Amino acid sequence: MARVISDVERPLGPAMRRGWQRLCPACGKGRLMRSYLKVQDRCPACGEALYHHRADDGPAYLTILLVGHIVAPLILFSFIKFRPEPWILASVFLVATVALSLYLLPRLKGVLVAIQWAKRMHGFGTEAVDE
C-alpha cells in the first residue's frame, strides 16, 4: 500500500522550467539525466526519487509534433519564395529537422518527468507502507 508523504504544493511552472533545463524538478540543482535520455534514479543533489517517471513515448510524439509544425511551414515558405533546387531544399531541411529533434527530445522528456513529479503521478510523492 502507498501513502502520500506530504501535501506540500509542488508548483508546476518552476518544475517544468527545471525539466526543460534537464535539472531535478524538486531542487533545480542536480542533473535530471545521467545520459542523453536516461533519467537518474535519484537526484544527486537532493536525493529525490526520479525512477517513478513514465515518460515512455510522450517526448518522441511531442518532438515530432513540434518539429513538424516548425519545419513544414518553413519548407513551404522557402520553396515558394526562393525556388531552390530540390536537393538543396532536402539537404538543408534534413539537417535542420535532425538538429531540432536532437535538441528538443531530452528537454521535452525533462518537462514530462517534471509534470509527473509536480502532479504526483506514477508514484511520485508516495512511499510504500508495510502493514
Backbone as CSV, one residue per row, in Angstrom:
resi,resn,N_x,N_y,N_z,CA_x,CA_y,CA_z,C_x,C_y,C_z
1,MET,0.847,-1.179,0.000,0.000,0.000,0.000,0.889,1.238,0.000
2,ALA,0.391,2.340,-0.554,1.173,3.569,-0.616,0.404,4.688,0.055
3,ARG,1.142,5.628,0.570,0.501,6.791,1.168,1.249,8.036,0.711
4,VAL,0.568,9.172,0.745,1.184,10.426,0.352,2.139,10.861,1.448
5,ILE,3.370,11.202,1.053,4.375,11.623,2.021,4.060,13.016,2.554
6,SER,3.701,13.924,1.665,3.491,15.302,2.061,2.416,15.918,1.169
7,ASP,1.661,16.839,1.739,0.654,17.557,0.966,1.163,18.913,0.494
8,VAL,2.474,19.138,0.591,3.057,20.408,0.171,2.854,20.575,-1.336
9,GLU,2.409,21.755,-1.714,2.164,22.065,-3.125,3.467,21.979,-3.911
10,ARG,3.385,21.396,-5.069,4.522,21.339,-5.985,4.161,22.191,-7.202
11,PRO,4.687,23.413,-7.286,4.312,24.301,-8.391,4.750,23.738,-9.746
12,LEU,3.823,23.752,-10.684,4.046,23.153,-11.996,5.012,23.970,-12.857
13,GLY,4.854,25.283,-12.872,5.690,26.138,-13.735,7.178,26.003,-13.475
14,PRO,7.616,26.223,-12.217,9.050,26.061,-11.943,9.556,24.642,-12.207
15,ALA,8.730,23.641,-11.928,9.143,22.259,-12.190,9.349,22.041,-13.686
16,MET,8.444,22.552,-14.506,8.579,22.396,-15.953,9.807,23.138,-16.475
17,ARG,10.067,24.319,-15.928,11.248,25.086,-16.332,12.526,24.314,-15.996
18,ARG,12.555,23.723,-14.806,13.719,22.916,-14.417,13.843,21.682,-15.300
19,GLY,12.718,21.064,-15.627,12.750,19.910,-16.518,13.291,20.275,-17.889
20,TRP,12.882,21.437,-18.407,13.386,21.908,-19.700,14.903,22.078,-19.644
21,GLN,15.404,22.527,-18.506,16.847,22.712,-18.339,17.556,21.404,-17.974
22,ARG,16.789,20.316,-17.902,17.282,18.982,-17.557,17.884,18.952,-16.156
23,LEU,17.192,19.650,-15.247,17.573,19.661,-13.840,16.485,18.987,-13.020
24,CYS,16.827,18.613,-11.805,15.875,17.969,-10.908,14.656,18.880,-10.710
25,PRO,13.440,18.364,-10.877,12.263,19.210,-10.699,12.047,19.634,-9.250
26,ALA,12.626,18.913,-8.300,12.437,19.242,-6.889,13.361,20.370,-6.432
27,CYS,14.655,20.251,-6.712,15.613,21.236,-6.184,16.185,22.164,-7.248
28,GLY,16.222,21.727,-8.498,16.774,22.548,-9.565,18.288,22.587,-9.581
29,LYS,18.934,21.744,-8.794,20.402,21.757,-8.726,21.027,20.525,-9.361
30,GLY,20.468,19.352,-9.094,21.031,18.116,-9.630,20.617,17.885,-11.067
31,ARG,21.436,17.141,-11.786,21.129,16.798,-13.179,20.016,15.753,-13.215
32,LEU,19.041,15.950,-14.089,17.929,15.027,-14.231,18.341,13.783,-15.016
33,MET,19.197,13.975,-16.003,19.595,12.885,-16.885,21.014,12.415,-16.565
34,ARG,21.230,11.102,-16.643,22.591,10.590,-16.474,23.259,10.381,-17.828
35,SER,22.465,10.345,-18.890,22.972,10.330,-20.260,21.939,11.063,-21.123
36,TYR,22.037,10.895,-22.423,21.189,11.690,-23.320,19.706,11.610,-22.971
37,LEU,19.172,10.402,-22.743,17.748,10.257,-22.414,17.483,9.425,-21.168
38,LYS,18.498,8.973,-20.478,18.315,8.147,-19.276,18.146,9.052,-18.059
39,VAL,17.013,8.883,-17.378,16.733,9.678,-16.182,17.429,9.017,-14.989
40,GLN,18.040,9.849,-14.143,18.692,9.350,-12.932,17.656,8.659,-12.044
41,ASP,18.093,7.674,-11.263,17.195,7.047,-10.301,16.882,8.001,-9.149
42,ARG,17.880,8.753,-8.727,17.719,9.742,-7.653,18.520,10.990,-8.010
43,CYS,18.041,12.133,-7.558,18.757,13.386,-7.785,20.068,13.343,-7.006
44,PRO,21.203,13.640,-7.647,22.474,13.627,-6.926,22.588,14.751,-5.889
45,ALA,21.788,15.798,-6.025,21.878,16.925,-5.091,20.952,16.763,-3.883
46,CYS,19.679,16.436,-4.120,18.710,16.401,-3.013,18.228,14.997,-2.674
47,GLY,18.536,14.013,-3.503,18.129,12.639,-3.233,16.696,12.312,-3.622
48,GLU,15.991,13.210,-4.287,14.609,12.960,-4.717,14.568,11.752,-5.654
49,ALA,13.657,10.833,-5.395,13.499,9.653,-6.246,12.889,10.065,-7.583
50,LEU,13.558,9.706,-8.665,13.090,10.063,-10.001,12.756,8.837,-10.841
51,TYR,12.961,7.655,-10.300,12.759,6.423,-11.069,11.283,6.132,-11.336
52,HIS,10.379,6.880,-10.724,8.941,6.651,-10.906,8.439,7.073,-12.287
53,HIS,9.194,7.889,-12.982,8.675,8.508,-14.208,8.217,7.469,-15.218
54,ARG,7.223,7.868,-16.004,6.709,7.042,-17.084,6.549,7.921,-18.319
55,ALA,7.658,8.458,-18.796,7.600,9.336,-19.965,7.305,8.544,-21.238
56,ASP,7.824,7.315,-21.316,7.586,6.406,-22.437,7.776,7.101,-23.792
57,ASP,6.757,7.076,-24.647,6.876,7.646,-25.992,6.418,9.101,-26.071
58,GLY,5.968,9.660,-24.978,5.463,11.037,-24.980,6.440,12.058,-25.530
59,PRO,7.697,12.067,-25.074,8.647,13.046,-25.607,8.862,12.910,-27.121
60,ALA,8.892,11.678,-27.615,9.069,11.478,-29.063,7.881,12.037,-29.841
61,TYR,6.668,11.760,-29.357,5.479,12.293,-30.035,5.462,13.822,-30.016
62,LEU,5.780,14.400,-28.877,5.809,15.867,-28.792,6.889,16.456,-29.689
63,THR,8.035,15.796,-29.751,9.119,16.274,-30.613,8.687,16.245,-32.073
64,ILE,8.084,15.152,-32.501,7.609,15.053,-33.885,6.568,16.132,-34.168
65,LEU,5.657,16.334,-33.222,4.612,17.336,-33.399,5.205,18.744,-33.550
66,LEU,6.113,19.098,-32.644,6.706,20.442,-32.690,7.602,20.640,-33.902
67,VAL,8.465,19.686,-34.173,9.373,19.820,-35.318,8.570,19.888,-36.616
68,GLY,7.556,19.065,-36.736,6.726,19.110,-37.938,6.036,20.447,-38.128
69,HIS,5.542,21.026,-37.025,4.851,22.313,-37.133,5.804,23.483,-37.336
70,ILE,7.062,23.292,-37.024,8.053,24.344,-37.267,8.647,24.215,-38.663
71,VAL,9.053,23.002,-39.034,9.789,22.793,-40.282,8.883,22.824,-41.512
72,ALA,7.716,22.228,-41.447,6.853,22.163,-42.635,6.507,23.541,-43.201
73,PRO,6.088,24.511,-42.371,5.823,25.834,-42.945,7.078,26.510,-43.508
74,LEU,8.214,26.236,-42.876,9.466,26.817,-43.394,9.836,26.223,-44.750
75,ILE,9.600,24.931,-44.905,9.857,24.297,-46.214,8.956,24.912,-47.279
76,LEU,7.685,25.046,-46.965,6.739,25.625,-47.912,7.114,27.061,-48.254
77,PHE,7.431,27.859,-47.256,7.824,29.256,-47.485,9.078,29.322,-48.354
78,SER,10.080,28.511,-48.001,11.337,28.525,-48.766,11.114,28.109,-50.211
79,PHE,10.289,27.105,-50.416,10.033,26.629,-51.767,9.328,27.689,-52.601
80,ILE,8.340,28.359,-52.019,7.578,29.365,-52.766,8.402,30.633,-52.994
81,LYS,9.102,31.072,-51.978,9.828,32.342,-52.053,11.125,32.249,-52.868
82,PHE,11.912,31.191,-52.647,13.255,31.138,-53.235,13.407,30.122,-54.370
83,ARG,12.520,29.156,-54.494,12.572,28.111,-55.518,13.955,27.455,-55.626
84,PRO,14.472,26.933,-54.498,15.790,26.274,-54.568,15.684,24.923,-55.275
85,GLU,16.824,24.404,-55.647,16.875,23.054,-56.216,16.358,22.079,-55.162
86,PRO,15.658,21.029,-55.596,15.112,20.084,-54.617,16.170,19.454,-53.703
87,TRP,17.355,19.140,-54.225,18.392,18.529,-53.398,18.900,19.500,-52.341
88,ILE,18.939,20.785,-52.659,19.363,21.793,-51.676,18.298,21.923,-50.584
89,LEU,17.062,22.028,-50.996,15.953,22.129,-50.043,15.926,20.914,-49.113
90,ALA,16.048,19.716,-49.694,16.013,18.491,-48.897,17.190,18.414,-47.935
91,SER,18.387,18.722,-48.396,19.557,18.585,-47.517,19.551,19.616,-46.398
92,VAL,19.163,20.840,-46.695,19.124,21.877,-45.653,18.083,21.531,-44.592
93,PHE,16.903,21.152,-45.023,15.849,20.875,-44.051,16.009,19.519,-43.373
94,LEU,16.718,18.600,-43.987,17.039,17.348,-43.307,17.946,17.620,-42.119
95,VAL,18.970,18.411,-42.333,19.887,18.765,-41.244,19.144,19.552,-40.166
96,ALA,18.315,20.508,-40.575,17.562,21.313,-39.610,16.602,20.447,-38.793
97,THR,15.941,19.495,-39.444,14.995,18.614,-38.761,15.696,17.733,-37.744
98,VAL,16.821,17.140,-38.126,17.564,16.270,-37.208,18.115,17.084,-36.036
99,ALA,18.690,18.246,-36.325,19.258,19.080,-35.257,18.180,19.536,-34.271
100,LEU,17.061,19.989,-34.771,15.973,20.442,-33.898,15.401,19.281,-33.085
101,SER,15.283,18.124,-33.692,14.787,16.942,-32.973,15.738,16.545,-31.849
102,LEU,17.030,16.518,-32.137,18.011,16.152,-31.113,18.060,17.181,-29.985
103,TYR,17.802,18.436,-30.290,17.769,19.476,-29.263,16.528,19.338,-28.382
104,LEU,15.371,19.118,-28.985,14.111,19.117,-28.243,13.851,17.847,-27.445
105,LEU,14.267,16.695,-27.941,13.894,15.423,-27.328,14.251,15.313,-25.837
106,PRO,15.488,15.561,-25.407,15.774,15.439,-23.972,15.089,16.522,-23.135
107,ARG,14.895,17.689,-23.712,14.238,18.769,-22.974,12.760,18.472,-22.757
108,LEU,12.108,17.927,-23.771,10.697,17.562,-23.619,10.531,16.379,-22.670
109,LYS,11.498,15.476,-22.657,11.435,14.383,-21.691,11.571,14.949,-20.278
110,GLY,12.465,15.903,-20.089,12.604,16.554,-18.791,11.324,17.243,-18.355
111,VAL,10.647,17.893,-19.291,9.379,18.567,-18.978,8.318,17.543,-18.572
112,LEU,8.223,16.436,-19.287,7.220,15.420,-18.945,7.504,14.780,-17.589
113,VAL,8.762,14.516,-17.297,9.112,13.974,-15.976,8.758,14.993,-14.890
114,ALA,9.032,16.261,-15.148,8.726,17.316,-14.176,7.217,17.453,-13.951
115,ILE,6.424,17.333,-15.007,4.963,17.388,-14.857,4.494,16.226,-13.987
116,GLN,5.018,15.049,-14.247,4.634,13.889,-13.448,5.040,14.083,-11.989
117,TRP,6.210,14.651,-11.747,6.659,14.906,-10.376,5.741,15.924,-9.698
118,ALA,5.443,17.030,-10.387,4.630,18.100,-9.796,3.201,17.639,-9.513
119,LYS,2.660,16.786,-10.356,1.283,16.305,-10.192,1.210,15.010,-9.383
120,ARG,2.362,14.558,-8.875,2.454,13.326,-8.062,1.891,12.110,-8.809
121,MET,2.224,12.013,-10.071,1.756,10.905,-10.897,2.728,9.730,-10.806
122,HIS,2.236,8.529,-11.000,3.047,7.313,-11.126,3.955,7.061,-9.930
123,GLY,3.542,7.402,-8.737,4.328,7.098,-7.546,5.157,8.241,-7.017
124,PHE,5.265,9.344,-7.740,5.974,10.497,-7.182,5.191,11.022,-5.995
125,GLY,5.820,11.144,-4.838,5.151,11.672,-3.652,4.509,10.612,-2.809
126,THR,4.734,9.351,-3.120,4.198,8.285,-2.275,5.341,7.364,-1.869
127,GLU,5.122,6.620,-0.827,6.103,5.624,-0.413,5.363,4.377,0.039
128,ALA,6.030,3.272,-0.030,5.405,2.013,0.394,5.285,1.987,1.912
129,VAL,4.164,1.446,2.379,3.909,1.327,3.815,3.691,-0.144,4.127
130,ASP,4.437,-0.671,5.077,4.253,-2.059,5.495,3.166,-2.121,6.533
131,GLU,2.202,-2.992,6.314,1.116,-3.139,7.277,0.985,-4.572,7.699
